[in-house]
Amino acid sequence: MKFSNKLEIGKECFEIFLTSDELPEMSLHNIHMAGIAHLKPPYVIERSQLNLHTLLFTSSGQGKLTTETTEAVIQPGTMTVLPAQTNYRFEINDDHWDMCWILLPEKLDWQTLMPDQPEIRPTSQALNIFYLCHVINQEREIEASFRDQSFHQLARYIESNLNSLTLEKDDRLSAAFRSVNQSLHKPWTVNDIAQLTYYSEPHLYRLCKERFGKSPKQIIRSLRIDRAKQLLTLTDWPLNELAQRVGFSDAFNFSNRFKKEVGLSPSRFREVGSNDSTNNT
């Protein structure tokens, strides 16, 4: 997809802009510009090689993000992070989309906190940040010291959300694959896992390889095979039923994959396991 700089905005869209010309305290906290958006279709904005970091905090409704590497739905309660020089396209994906956007300069303070790739991350502070931007808008005519406090709080919110630790990433990965393991009968895809973790598929692949030494597909397959081993040992379910329980369409496909991974057919594995159990009693 070729990206350019364009905007399509419908008559029912409403935006408030926060700029350093009117609010000079903004630049003191390394914030270039911000805005509050109450959007209804149509709304499309596309940017190419913007030399600013872009953040979106979505409070309600849905948007859609398209970059050179991924497409993802932007849900309420999330922060969308686009490092500078990212080509991207935003569009509304619901009957409305309420969010605030913040542009940050390419300064070292922010640069060190930016991810390598665009991300959509869950945050419990999306609504707080949305309302805080409304408060700042109402503070245009009051004493500058009050506005400075509000911008200080906004900068703290931004920093705390960007300053996510590796542990948080690990937790998101673990939680996603726990969901898979609890519902192995579902037809899980890599895109499903990406949606659960709010990562793009390429970024998810890198994180899985770094932490588990396997691709997302390989992890899903390993979980299915491990569960199959348990069920073969502990139950006498027919292979067709067992196959469906762990996410295979039929016993034939299950048997082929199981033998390739384990080196034994499911029937032989069950027989060996039964004999071992008998010998140990």
C-alpha positions in Angstrom: 0.0 0.0 0.0 1.3 3.4 -0.9 0.9 6.1 1.8 0.5 9.8 1.3 -0.7 12.8 3.3 -4.5 13.1 3.1 -7.5 13.7 5.2 -11.2 12.8 4.8 -13.4 14.1 7.5 -17.2 14.1 7.7 -19.5 17.0 8.7 -20.4 15.3 12.0 -16.8 15.0 13.2 -15.7 17.4 15.9 -12.1 18.1 17.0 -10.5 20.4 19.5 -6.8 21.3 19.0 -4.3 22.0 21.7 -1.3 23.9 20.4 1.8 25.5 22.0 0.8 28.9 20.4 -2.2 29.0 22.8 -0.8 26.8 25.5 3.0 27.5 25.8 3.3 25.2 28.8 2.9 22.3 26.4 6.4 22.7 24.8 8.0 22.8 28.3 6.8 19.2 28.8 8.1 18.1 25.3 4.6 17.8 23.8 4.4 19.2 20.3 0.6 19.2 19.8 -2.5 17.4 20.9 -6.2 17.1 20.1 -9.5 15.7 21.2 -11.6 13.9 18.5 -15.3 13.0 18.5 -15.6 11.2 15.2 -18.4 9.8 13.0 -18.1 8.3 9.5 -16.5 9.2 7.3 -13.1 9.8 8.8 -9.8 8.8 7.2 -6.3 10.3 7.9 -3.1 9.1 6.2 0.4 10.2 7.0 3.8 9.5 5.3 7.2 9.9 7.0 5.9 12.2 9.8 8.9 13.3 11.9 6.8 13.2 15.1 5.8 10.3 17.4 2.0 9.8 17.3 -0.1 8.5 20.3 -3.8 7.8 20.3 -5.8 7.1 23.5 -9.2 5.6 22.6 -12.0 6.1 25.1 -15.0 4.7 23.1 -16.0 3.4 19.7 -13.4 1.8 17.4 -10.8 2.8 14.8 -8.7 0.9 12.4 -4.9 1.2 11.9 -3.1 0.2 8.7 0.6 0.3 8.4 3.1 -1.2 5.9 3.2 -4.4 8.0 -0.2 -4.8 9.6 -3.9 -4.0 10.0 -5.5 -3.9 13.4 -8.7 -2.7 15.1 -8.2 0.0 17.7 -10.4 -0.9 20.7 -11.5 1.3 23.6 -9.1 1.4 26.5 -6.0 1.3 24.4 -3.0 3.4 23.5 -1.8 3.3 19.9 1.9 4.1 19.5 3.4 5.1 16.1 7.1 5.9 16.2 8.3 8.8 14.0 8.8 8.0 10.3 6.0 5.4 10.4 3.7 5.4 7.4 0.1 4.9 8.6 -3.6 5.2 7.9 -6.3 5.7 10.5 -10.0 5.3 9.8 -13.2 5.0 11.8 -14.4 1.4 12.3 -17.7 1.9 14.1 -20.6 4.4 14.3 -18.3 6.6 16.4 -14.8 6.9 17.6 -13.8 9.1 20.6 -10.1 9.5 21.3 -7.4 12.0 21.9 -4.2 12.2 19.9 -0.8 13.5 21.0 2.2 14.3 18.9 5.7 14.1 20.5 8.9 15.5 19.1 11.8 13.2 18.3 13.7 14.1 21.4 15.8 11.7 23.4 13.3 11.7 26.4 10.6 10.1 24.2 12.9 8.3 21.7 14.2 5.9 24.4 10.7 4.9 25.3 9.4 4.3 21.8 8.9 0.7 20.6 10.6 -0.5 17.4 7.3 -1.0 15.6 3.8 0.4 15.8 1.8 -1.1 18.7 -1.7 -1.0 20.2 -1.4 -1.5 23.9 -4.2 -1.9 26.5 -4.2 0.9 29.2 -6.4 1.6 32.1 -5.6 5.3 31.7 -7.2 6.0 28.3 -10.3 7.6 29.7 -8.3 9.6 32.3 -6.1 11.0 29.5 -9.1 11.8 27.3 -10.7 13.7 30.2 -7.5 15.5 31.1 -7.2 16.8 27.6 -10.7 18.2 28.0 -9.7 19.9 31.3 -6.6 21.4 29.6 -8.9 22.8 26.9 -11.1 24.5 29.6 -7.9 26.0 31.2 -7.0 28.2 28.3 -8.1 31.4 30.0 -6.9 30.6 33.6 -3.6 31.1 35.3 -0.6 29.5 33.6 0.4 27.6 36.8 -2.8 25.5 36.7 -2.2 24.6 33.0 1.4 23.7 33.9 0.2 21.2 36.5 -2.2 19.6 34.0 0.5 19.3 31.4 2.8 17.8 34.0 0.2 15.2 34.7 -0.3 14.5 31.0 3.4 14.0 30.5 3.5 11.6 33.5 0.6 9.6 32.0 2.4 9.4 28.7 5.7 8.4 30.2 4.1 5.7 32.5 2.3 4.2 29.5 5.4 4.2 27.2 7.7 3.0 29.9 6.3 -0.6 29.8 8.7 -3.2 31.1 9.7 -6.5 29.5 7.7 -8.2 32.3 4.5 -6.5 31.0 5.2 -7.9 27.5 5.8 -11.3 28.9 2.6 -11.2 30.9 0.7 -10.2 27.7 2.2 -13.1 25.8 1.5 -15.5 28.7 -2.1 -14.4 29.1 -2.7 -14.8 25.3 -1.3 -18.3 25.2 -3.2 -19.2 28.4 -6.4 -18.3 26.5 -5.3 -20.6 23.7 -4.6 -23.4 26.0 -8.0 -23.1 27.7 -9.8 -23.3 24.3 -7.7 -25.5 22.1 -10.8 -26.6 20.2 -11.0 -23.1 18.5 -9.4 -22.5 15.1 -6.7 -20.2 16.5 -4.7 -18.1 14.0 -1.6 -15.9 14.5 -3.9 -12.9 13.9 -6.1 -14.0 16.8 -3.0 -14.0 19.1 -1.9 -10.6 17.8 -5.4 -9.2 18.6 -5.2 -10.6 22.1 -1.7 -9.1 22.8 -2.3 -5.8 20.8 0.9 -6.5 18.8 1.4 -6.6 15.1 2.0 -10.1 13.7 5.7 -9.4 12.8 6.3 -8.0 16.3 4.5 -10.9 17.9 6.7 -13.3 15.9 9.9 -11.6 17.2 8.7 -11.6 20.8 7.7 -15.3 20.7 11.1 -16.3 19.1 12.9 -14.2 21.8 11.1 -15.6 24.7 10.0 -19.1 23.7 12.4 -19.9 20.8 9.3 -20.8 18.7 7.0 -19.0 16.3 3.4 -18.4 17.3 2.2 -21.2 15.1 4.7 -23.6 16.6 3.6 -22.6 20.1 -0.1 -23.3 19.3 0.9 -26.6 17.7 3.0 -27.6 20.8 0.1 -26.8 23.1 -2.2 -29.0 21.0 0.2 -31.9 21.0 0.9 -31.6 24.8 -2.8 -31.7 25.5 -3.3 -34.6 23.2 -0.6 -36.6 25.0 -2.5 -36.0 28.3 -5.9 -37.0 26.9 -4.4 -40.1 25.2 -3.0 -41.2 28.5 -5.9 -40.3 30.8 -9.0 -41.0 28.6 -10.3 -43.7 26.3 -12.0 -41.1 24.0 -12.2 -42.1 20.3 -9.5 -40.4 18.2 -12.0 -38.3 16.2 -13.4 -36.8 19.4 -10.0 -36.3 20.9 -8.8 -34.6 17.7 -11.6 -32.1 17.8 -11.0 -31.4 21.5 -7.5 -30.2 20.7 -8.3 -28.3 17.5 -7.9 -30.7 14.6 -10.6 -31.2 12.0 -10.5 -35.0 12.0 -8.6 -38.0 13.3 -6.6 -38.4 10.0 -5.0 -34.9 10.2 -4.5 -35.3 14.0 -2.8 -38.6 13.6 -0.4 -37.3 10.8 0.6 -34.3 12.8 0.9 -36.2 16.1 3.2 -38.9 14.5 5.3 -36.2 12.9 5.8 -34.3 16.2 6.1 -37.3 18.6 7.4 -40.1 16.5 4.5 -42.4 17.4 1.0 -42.7 16.2 -1.7 -41.6 18.7 -2.9 -45.3 19.1 0.7 -46.5 19.7 1.3 -43.6 22.2 -1.8 -44.5 24.1 -0.8 -48.2 24.1 2.7 -47.4 25.4 1.3 -45.1 28.0 -1.2 -47.7 29.2 1.5 -50.3 29.5 3.7 -48.0 31.5 0.8 -47.2 33.9 0.2 -50.9 34.4 3.8 -51.7 35.0 4.0 -48.9 37.6 1.1 -50.2 39.7 
